[in-house]
Structure formats: C-alpha cells, structure tokens
Amino acid sequence: MRALIQTIRNIIKIEDLRYRIVYTLFILLIYRLGSYIVLPGIDPSQLAALEQQTADGVLGLLNMFSGGSFSRASIFALGIMPYISASIVIQLLGIAIPYFQRLQREGESGRRKINQLTRYLTIAILIMQAPAYLKNLQVQLPESAFVLTGTFFWVSSVIILTSGTMFVMWLGEKITDKGIGNGISLIIMIGIIARLPFSLFAEFISRLEDQGGGLVAFLLEMVILFFVFVATILLVQGTRKIPVQYAKRIVGNKQYGGVRQYIPLKVNSAGVMPIIFAQALMFLPLTLAGFGDSDSLRGIAATFSNINGFWYNFTFAIMIILFTYFYTAITINPSQMAEDMKKNGGFIPGVKPGRKTVEFLDTVMSRITLPGSIFLALIAILPAFARLGGVDSQWSQFFGGTSLLILVGVVLDTLQQIESHLLMRHYDGLMKSGRIKGRAGGASAI
C-alpha cells in the first residue's frame, strides 16, 4: 500500500503525465455523457423493447462495445466498430493493391494518406449501417416512440449517427495525441467497463435465487474467472524473447553452440487485433440483413446472431486463427529482421546470414503462431461454454471473449505508457518484479 501511494505521488509530481491522465479522463467523460443523448425525434421513455433486444446475442456484444449507446438509441449508437471495419479493409488492400503497398512504404506521409482513406471508408460504412439501425428501431419500438417521422427524420438521423461516430473517432485521436494510451482502444474499453458492475450484480442476484446454486456457485465462478484472467494476461503478453536453442528445436535443427541468445519473436505477436478484426466482421450479417427481407438472408443473420451456436463460434474461431497469421505477417518482416541483424553484426549460430536466416525466422514465426492463435481462439469462445454452464449472458462475456481480451490488453498498454513516463524521469516503475509488458502490436495499432 505504501508503494502504491508513493507511485501515485510520483505520477502527480510529473506535470506532463498528470496533464495527460486528467485530459484522458476528461475526454472519456465527454464520451460517456454523449452515450446518453438520445437521437432527436425518439421518446427515450419507450426504449424498453430495444433494451430487451440487446440483452444478449450479437446485438448484446455490439451494445457492450458501444458502451450501452446502441440500446439507448444514442447519437453514438453505432460506436467505433465501423472505423475498425474500415481499418480491416484498408489493411487487406495493403496486401493486394500496389497503391496501398506504396503508401505503407512512404513513412509518415503515407500513413496520413492511409488514415484519410480510412476515414472516408468509415463514412461510407456508416451511411450503410445507419439506415439499417434506424430500420431496426422502427421494428422494435412502438409507433408512439417516434416523435418525428418521414424523410426528414431518416436523413437527419443518418447524418447524426454518422457524425456521432466520427466525433468518437476524433475523441480517440485526441486521447492518443494529448492523453495517455491509445484513444480508440480506451473508448472500447470504457464501454466494456461500464457494463461490468451491472453484469456482476445481476449474476450475484441470480445465484442467490432458489435454482441459482447459492453463494458457493458464485465463489466457484470467481475462482474460474481468476484463472481465465491470468491465462488471458499471459496470452496478451506473449513471450518477449525466444531462446535460440528452443527456436532450433522448433525447426528441427538440434545443433546449437555458444552462449544463451534470443531472437525477437513472440508467441502472440498479433496481440488482440485478430479478435477485434474477427468480431467486427461477425457483425456484418446483421448489417446486411437490415437491407433485405429474403428468407435466406434472414436465415444467415439468425445463424450468426446465435452466439451460443456451433457455426457462430466455429466461424469466429477460424477467423481469429486466420487473422492472427495475417496480422503477424504484416507486423513482422523476417527479411527486415535478418537485414537488421546483419547490419548490426548479429547472427544466429549455425544459420547462415541472408536467405537462410530469413527462412529460419519465417519457419519459427509460422510454427509458434499456430499454438498462439489456437489459444487466442479458445479464449475468445469461452463465453459460449460459460453460458452453457448457466452463467448469465452478460456476465459470461467476461469469462474470456473479446471483452476480457480487450480489457486486459488495453490496461496493460496504458500502464506500460505510464511506467515509461515514470522511468524516463528516474522514478520507480509500477512493479518491483519487473517492467510491465504491453502487447506491442495490440489494439494500439488500430
């Protein structure tokens, strides 16, 4: 406790760090207040049906990522997920289209151009998603809930929903520039945290009921959640370095000599980005279903709205594994690593510099990514097993899944940035046992 108090004092002493933390909290407060502003023309007292619709299922996940804005018909109802979807498309285009590949190699100017194109694509996605959201409101809410109707309501609401998401994007960028941590990631995290106390209380009450299992069942849940939480931390942190002799065993080369050396590869190099990408795409069937009335389209939407179903979780897991390989491939370049090792006079004992080193690093990276991706997918679908075990649908999201992975990853990244500010000014870090390991490529890359 004394060490914690001293760390807080050190944070307060650093003017720049103190300003960044206060600024971040202020921006997050603006976001939370905005999530309670209902769209003009809708009676906020008649949203009970919408809240019931978003109590579970895929819409429940979407509501959680928007911090409850979806169920409140807020101006921020579409949240930040359209921007993430646009980021996915732009990064995929960076693999297939030479123009985007050239932009990625142009440094800061190319990055600004890519960010601009991502914003334009976000607006295009919002223009498609906003009418689907409004149509869902018309289906779920009684006619008396709409104070305004007609073309004016539709056009103005689409503009407001689009502007709301763009404003949330701007708030995230301001946090990244002038605050602490990655703004987009913190906005997603604050929406998840906002649901945590209510979900915990609801689960506690349900366990105290006659068929709930009592206090023992609730305590058992907490123990299981603790182990899942620890496993998630280990997964997000990954392995900072891999000993060369272990890497040689991975590729089947038993020869090793010399002192203990490491190569800069991690079991989980992609962080939590694959699960964010996969989750964003899992919302796509709902958007498409809003534009059609065909039986096949409704059937697909129903299949992928059942978060307890086999096909939803199977598809989700496969997409996470594929995105793990994809994101690892675009963030780690074995050729560049081999070139940097050669320039600095480094080498891997028993492996020739140049092409052989590139092949060695590529083989190691490919083989260690597979168990990491499978473990990531397993953590992601754990909430489905928790629900099958009788856990409340909202509270089950914290038994792994996207919410817990994002929560752990963003907290570790933010704490790592705070620790860096402390160490730069010769203060003690946040932990005596060693420095906090962030994701180094997690959601901060959004």
HUMO-V558429 format. One record per backbone hydrogen bond with DSSP energy under -1.0 kcal/mol. CO is the residue of the C=O (numbers start at 1). NH is the residue of the N-H. E is the energy in kcal/mol with one decimal. If there is no record, write none. Layout:
co = <CO/CO>
nh = <NH/NH>
e = <E/E>
This chain:
co = <1/2/3/4/5/6/7/8/9/10/14/15/16/17/18/19/20/21/22/23/24/25/26/27/28/29/30/31/33/34/37/39/41/41/43/47/48/49/50/52/57/58/59/60/61/62/63/64/66/69/70/73/74/76/80/81/82/83/84/85/86/87/88/89/90/92/92/93/97/98/99/100/101/103/107/108/109/110/111/112/113/114/115/116/117/118/119/120/121/122/123/125/126/129/130/131/132/133/134/135/136/137/142/143/145/150/151/152/153/154/155/156/157/158/159/160/161/162/163/164/165/166/167/168/169/170/171/172/173/174/175/182/183/184/185/186/187/188/189/190/195/196/197/198/199/200/201/202/203/204/207/209/214/215/216/217/218/219/220/221/222/223/224/225/226/227/228/229/230/231/232/233/234/242/243/244/245/246/247/248/261/263/263/270/272/273/274/275/276/277/278/281/283/284/285/288/289/294/295/296/297/298/299/300/305/305/306/309/310/311/312/313/314/315/316/317/318/319/320/321/322/323/324/325/326/327/328/333/334/335/336/337/338/339/340/341/342/348/354/355/356/357/358/359/360/361/362/363/364/365/368/369/370/371/372/373/374/375/376/377/379/381/382/383/384/385/386/387/392/395/396/400/401/402/403/404/405/406/407/408/409/410/411/412/413/414/415/416/417/418/419/420/422/423/442/443>
nh = <5/6/7/8/9/10/11/12/13/14/18/19/20/21/22/23/24/25/26/27/28/29/30/31/32/33/34/35/36/37/75/42/147/148/46/51/52/53/54/55/61/62/63/64/65/66/68/67/69/74/73/39/77/79/84/85/86/87/88/89/90/91/92/93/94/95/96/97/101/102/103/104/105/106/111/112/113/114/115/116/117/118/119/120/121/122/123/124/125/126/127/129/130/133/134/135/136/137/138/139/140/141/145/146/43/154/155/156/157/158/159/160/161/162/163/164/165/166/167/168/169/170/171/172/173/174/175/176/177/178/179/186/187/188/189/190/191/192/193/194/199/200/201/202/203/204/205/206/207/208/214/212/218/219/220/221/222/223/224/225/226/227/228/229/230/231/232/233/234/235/236/237/238/263/247/248/249/250/251/253/244/242/265/273/276/277/278/279/280/281/282/284/287/288/289/291/292/298/299/300/301/302/303/304/58/307/309/313/314/315/316/317/318/319/320/321/322/323/324/325/326/327/328/329/330/331/332/337/338/339/340/341/342/343/344/346/345/351/358/359/360/361/362/363/364/365/366/367/368/369/372/373/374/375/376/377/378/379/380/381/401/384/386/387/388/389/391/390/396/398/399/404/405/406/407/408/409/410/411/412/413/414/415/416/417/418/419/420/421/422/423/424/427/426/445/446>
e = <-2.4/-2.2/-2.2/-2.2/-2.1/-2.3/-2.2/-2.2/-1.9/-1.2/-2.8/-2.5/-2.2/-2.3/-2.3/-2.7/-2.3/-2.4/-2.2/-2.3/-2.4/-1.9/-1.9/-2.0/-2.4/-2.5/-2.4/-1.4/-1.4/-1.5/-2.0/-1.5/-2.1/-1.4/-1.8/-2.2/-2.1/-1.9/-1.6/-1.2/-1.5/-2.5/-2.4/-1.9/-2.4/-1.3/-3.2/-1.6/-1.1/-2.3/-1.1/-2.7/-1.7/-1.6/-1.5/-2.6/-2.1/-2.2/-2.1/-2.0/-2.4/-2.3/-2.2/-2.4/-1.3/-1.4/-1.2/-2.9/-1.7/-2.6/-1.8/-2.0/-1.0/-1.1/-2.2/-2.2/-1.9/-2.4/-2.4/-2.1/-2.4/-2.3/-1.9/-2.1/-2.4/-2.1/-2.1/-1.9/-2.3/-2.5/-2.2/-2.6/-3.0/-2.3/-2.4/-2.5/-1.8/-1.9/-2.0/-1.7/-2.4/-2.7/-1.9/-1.6/-3.2/-1.8/-3.0/-2.5/-2.3/-2.3/-2.2/-2.4/-2.9/-2.4/-2.7/-2.6/-2.0/-2.1/-2.4/-2.1/-2.4/-2.2/-2.4/-2.3/-2.3/-2.2/-2.0/-2.1/-2.3/-3.0/-2.1/-2.4/-2.2/-2.0/-2.5/-2.7/-1.4/-1.5/-2.8/-1.7/-2.2/-2.5/-2.4/-2.4/-2.2/-2.3/-2.4/-2.2/-1.9/-1.1/-2.3/-1.5/-1.4/-2.5/-2.3/-1.9/-1.9/-2.0/-2.4/-2.9/-2.0/-1.8/-2.2/-2.5/-2.3/-2.5/-2.2/-2.1/-2.3/-2.2/-2.8/-2.5/-2.1/-2.2/-2.0/-2.3/-1.4/-1.9/-1.6/-2.9/-2.6/-2.0/-2.3/-1.4/-1.6/-2.8/-2.6/-2.1/-2.1/-1.8/-1.6/-1.4/-1.3/-2.4/-2.3/-1.7/-1.0/-2.2/-2.3/-2.3/-2.3/-2.4/-2.2/-2.3/-1.1/-1.2/-1.8/-1.7/-2.9/-2.3/-2.4/-2.5/-2.4/-2.5/-1.9/-2.2/-2.4/-2.8/-2.1/-1.8/-2.4/-3.2/-2.2/-2.1/-1.6/-1.2/-2.1/-2.4/-2.6/-2.1/-2.6/-2.3/-2.0/-2.4/-1.9/-3.1/-1.1/-2.5/-2.1/-2.6/-2.3/-2.8/-2.6/-2.3/-2.3/-2.7/-2.3/-2.1/-2.3/-1.5/-1.2/-2.8/-2.3/-2.4/-2.1/-2.4/-2.4/-2.4/-1.8/-1.6/-3.2/-1.0/-2.2/-2.4/-2.0/-1.2/-2.2/-1.7/-2.4/-1.7/-2.0/-1.3/-2.0/-2.6/-2.5/-2.7/-2.5/-2.8/-1.9/-2.4/-2.2/-2.6/-2.6/-2.1/-1.9/-2.2/-2.6/-2.1/-1.8/-1.9/-2.7/-2.1/-2.8/-1.7/-2.1/-2.1>
